[in-house]
Amino acid sequence: MNFPDPAVGARFRARSISLIGANIEGEVSIRKAEAIDNSVVWALSLEDARVGDDLWITGSHFAHVTLSGMTVNGFALLQGTTVDYNFLADSLRIGKAVWMSPETRIQGVLNLSSSWVGGDIDFAGAQVIGAPILRSLTTGGDLNMNCGTTFEAPLSAAFAKIGAVLTAFVFPLVLDAAGTNFLLTGLIFASLLGALVTWWFRIETRGVNLEEIGR
């Protein structure tokens, strides 16, 4: 797709937007995305993409959004956007903060497991209908819910900063008390246990389309 002038941007309609594995030096701005038939854009897929500046997803309506493994050096803004099914952003890396808005609505699962955010995560009144998954989420700032933020499924954020806390406080104590060999052995068993739990509770996606996964 050729844009006439990068400074001006481009307006287009599509059934889906896919930039899987893309390497973009500047910012990515997706505003008021609409499908060819003026309906919902089926999927926004940015898995494993790298963005050198900010990521803007504003005023749009998607059926599915996948940002798994994506790296954004700047801010990530999800404002005024509705996602009908799942918002998958596991292993996402954001250099600065994540900002949402009261008009943001995610009707499926919000998966931020194993992600890293350099600044705050500000829900700012956003609505999440499905289950928020924040396992092993690490943030360098605060996790702000703000007035009006709604989670209609159970939320568990108890382990959101556990990686940072263990690294900063517990590991040096264990290293001094038990030594390197004991600490590394414990980490090996913890990793094996994590892999076993992940395999046991995995969701089979082979041969299943995104719409069926969302159900």
Disulfide bonds with the S-S distance in Angstrom:
none
